[in-house]
Amino acid sequence: MTLEEFTQNLEKELEELEPGTLKPDTSYRDLKSWSSMYALIIIAFIDFHFNITLNGKDLKATETVKDLYDLVKQRSA
């Protein structure tokens, strides 16, 4: 999955976002609608699509959508 595909698919999971809101350089925790529910959705999204388990510490270590993508790529290598 490319970074662009990852970003688009993640945006679809975060249903309250307007299409085109999420970009690779978006600081996802700064989203207006950010909540702990979004954190759980991100963790579930990555687990489902990549079979990689993230936790809160992993999310705190990332800032942008690209950071999440890079973490997934690193863990899947």
Buried (B, 14 or more C-beta within 10 A) or exposed (E): BEBEEBBBEBBEBBEEBEEEEBEBEBEBBEBEEEEEEBBEBBBEBBEEBBEBEBEEEBBEEBBBBBBBBBBBBEBEE
